[in-house]
Amino acid sequence: MKALIFAAGLGTRLKPLTDNMPKALVTVGGKPLLQHTIEKLKDAGFNEIIINIHHFGEQIINFVKSCNYFGIRIEFSNEQDKLLDTGGGIKKASHFFDDGKPFLVHNVDILSDIDLNDLYSFHLNNKAIATLVCSERQTTRYLCFDSDKLLKGWVNKKTGETKSPFSGFDFTQYNEMAFSGIHVIDPSIFSYMKNLTDKFSIIDFYLSICDRENIIYYSTENSRMIDVGKHESLILANKFLS
């Protein structure tokens, strides 16, 4: 199975730790975040991984090489000249997903106890073009799904802004879910990206096609998830891993 790890972020919320290293190599529980992610994917059977790089990208390459590529196939998608955002990053790595099978995308700063095999099977069984791991945690921006778990729109509760391809969209009629940064995607999605610019948001892209394709969410009540994107979450992450 194949996967993409997003490791290109600037990690500005983790400064000064990221002044001299990429966020992917910030240590939590005695290991860099990237190692936690690779090992979790490998344990779930993902043995072909591509990692996008930008901020201190050479450090990431050298780290993976020093670990003998963790005994699996690992390649890199170089965004050192220009960050391509989440959608553009997936599009740039599309050549890697040439086997016609769904692939997993995982942010490097997400730690969880989610069963990735169960997620992958859920995606296959529901025949969606994309399956997004979501939770009911509190945030300001939510994806809106109907009772069949189908994506219908997006809302920013702080500003009142909404996005949806459906006319008359009313976010109050839907289940509000927070996206986790983990998703499974069918490679047929690339046909919708052909005419897009190199840089775009994957969430905006999902919202642009959810009236034509099934985009669903996956959630489990007992799963724990931590976004290790800021200093206060580093303490929680260390407790989570211990």
C-alpha positions in Angstrom: 0.0 0.0 0.0 1.1 3.5 -0.7 1.0 6.8 1.3 2.0 10.4 1.2 3.3 12.2 4.3 3.0 16.0 4.4 6.3 17.2 6.0 6.8 20.4 4.1 5.3 22.8 6.6 7.2 25.8 8.0 6.3 24.9 11.6 6.0 28.5 12.6 3.9 27.7 15.7 6.8 25.6 17.0 9.4 28.4 16.8 12.2 28.6 18.0 12.4 24.8 17.7 11.9 25.1 13.9 14.4 27.9 13.4 17.1 25.3 12.6 15.1 22.2 11.8 11.9 21.1 10.0 8.8 20.4 12.1 9.0 16.8 10.9 12.2 16.3 13.0 11.0 17.8 16.2 11.4 15.1 18.8 8.4 13.8 20.8 8.6 10.7 23.1 12.3 10.2 22.1 11.6 10.1 18.3 11.2 12.7 15.6 7.5 13.2 14.5 8.5 11.8 11.0 9.7 8.6 12.5 6.5 8.1 14.5 4.5 8.6 11.3 6.6 6.3 9.1 6.6 3.5 11.7 2.8 3.8 12.2 2.3 3.6 8.4 4.7 0.7 8.1 3.1 -1.3 10.9 -0.2 -0.9 9.1 1.2 -2.4 5.9 2.1 0.8 4.0 5.4 -0.1 2.4 5.7 2.6 -0.3 5.8 6.2 1.0 6.5 9.6 -0.6 7.3 12.6 1.6 6.9 16.2 0.5 9.6 18.5 1.7 10.3 22.2 1.8 11.6 23.8 5.0 15.1 22.3 5.7 14.2 19.5 3.3 17.7 18.2 3.1 17.6 17.4 6.8 14.6 15.2 6.2 16.3 13.4 3.3 19.4 12.8 5.4 17.4 11.5 8.3 15.5 9.0 6.2 18.8 7.9 4.6 20.4 7.5 8.0 17.6 5.1 9.0 18.1 3.1 5.8 14.8 4.2 4.5 13.2 2.2 7.3 13.5 -0.9 5.2 10.8 0.2 2.7 10.5 2.3 -0.4 10.6 6.0 0.4 10.8 8.8 -2.1 10.6 12.6 -1.8 8.4 15.2 -3.5 10.5 18.3 -3.6 8.7 21.6 -2.9 11.8 23.5 -1.8 11.3 26.1 -4.5 7.6 26.7 -3.7 5.2 25.4 -1.2 2.2 24.0 -3.0 -0.4 23.8 -0.2 -2.2 20.5 0.5 -3.9 20.0 -2.8 -1.0 21.0 -4.9 1.3 18.7 -2.8 -1.0 15.8 -3.6 -1.1 16.7 -7.3 2.7 17.0 -7.5 3.1 13.5 -6.0 0.5 11.9 -8.3 3.1 10.1 -10.3 3.9 7.9 -7.3 0.3 6.6 -7.1 0.4 4.7 -10.4 -1.1 1.3 -9.3 -4.7 2.3 -9.4 -5.2 1.7 -5.7 -6.3 4.1 -3.0 -3.5 5.8 -1.1 -3.3 7.4 2.4 -2.3 11.0 3.1 -1.0 11.7 6.6 0.1 15.0 8.2 3.5 14.5 9.9 2.3 16.4 13.0 -0.7 14.2 13.8 -0.3 11.5 16.4 -3.2 9.1 16.9 -4.2 5.6 17.9 -6.5 5.3 14.8 -6.4 1.9 13.2 -5.2 2.7 9.7 -6.2 -0.7 8.4 -9.8 -0.2 9.6 -9.8 3.2 7.9 -8.5 1.8 4.6 -11.1 -1.0 4.7 -13.9 1.5 5.5 -12.8 3.5 2.4 -12.9 0.5 0.2 -16.2 -0.7 1.4 -17.9 2.7 0.9 -16.6 3.3 -2.6 -15.9 7.0 -2.0 -13.4 9.1 -4.0 -12.0 10.3 -0.6 -12.5 9.4 3.0 -11.6 12.0 5.6 -10.7 11.2 9.2 -12.8 13.6 11.3 -13.8 14.2 14.9 -16.2 16.2 16.9 -13.6 18.3 18.6 -14.1 22.0 19.1 -12.7 24.3 16.5 -13.8 27.4 14.4 -13.9 25.7 11.0 -16.0 22.6 10.3 -16.8 20.3 7.4 -20.5 19.7 7.1 -21.8 16.2 6.4 -25.3 14.8 5.9 -26.7 11.7 7.7 -25.1 9.4 5.1 -21.6 10.9 6.0 -21.4 12.7 2.6 -19.6 16.1 2.5 -22.0 19.0 1.7 -20.1 22.1 2.7 -17.9 24.0 5.1 -18.4 26.7 7.7 -16.3 29.1 9.7 -18.2 29.6 12.9 -16.2 32.6 13.9 -16.8 34.6 10.7 -20.0 33.0 9.4 -18.4 32.3 6.1 -19.7 29.1 4.3 -18.6 27.2 1.2 -20.7 24.7 -0.7 -21.4 23.7 -4.3 -25.1 23.2 -3.3 -27.5 26.1 -3.7 -29.3 27.1 -0.5 -26.7 25.5 1.7 -27.5 25.8 5.4 -24.8 24.5 7.7 -27.2 24.1 10.6 -28.9 21.2 8.8 -25.7 19.1 8.9 -23.2 17.3 11.2 -20.2 19.5 11.9 -17.0 17.6 11.9 -13.3 18.8 12.3 -10.8 17.4 9.8 -7.8 15.6 11.3 -5.2 15.7 8.5 -5.5 12.0 7.6 -7.4 10.9 4.5 -7.6 8.0 2.0 -8.0 9.0 -1.6 -8.8 7.1 -4.8 -6.3 8.0 -7.6 -9.3 8.7 -10.0 -9.4 12.1 -8.2 -6.4 13.2 -10.3 -8.7 13.6 -13.3 -10.3 16.6 -11.6 -7.0 18.2 -10.9 -5.6 18.3 -14.4 -6.5 21.9 -15.1 -5.9 23.3 -11.7 -2.9 25.6 -10.8 0.1 24.0 -9.0 -0.9 25.5 -5.6 -4.4 24.9 -4.0 -6.1 23.7 -0.9 -7.3 20.1 -0.8 -10.3 21.1 1.4 -11.4 23.8 -1.1 -10.9 21.1 -3.8 -13.0 18.6 -2.0 -15.7 21.2 -1.6 -15.6 21.9 -5.4 -16.3 18.3 -6.4 -18.5 17.0 -3.5 -21.6 17.6 -5.7 -20.2 15.1 -8.3 -18.3 12.6 -6.2 -18.9 10.9 -2.8 -16.5 12.3 -0.2 -17.2 10.8 3.3 -15.9 11.0 6.8 -14.5 8.3 9.1 -14.7 8.7 12.8 -14.4 6.4 15.9 -15.6 7.5 19.3 -12.7 6.1 21.3 -9.8 7.2 19.1 -7.3 9.8 20.4 -5.7 12.3 18.2 -3.2 15.1 18.9 -2.1 17.9 16.5 1.5 18.5 17.5 1.6 21.9 15.8 2.2 24.2 18.8 4.3 24.2 22.0 1.5 23.3 24.4 0.6 20.2 22.4 4.1 18.9 22.8 3.5 18.2 26.5 0.2 16.4 25.6 2.0 14.4 22.9 4.6 13.2 25.3 1.9 12.1 27.7 0.0 10.4 24.9 3.1 8.4 23.8 3.9 7.4 27.4 
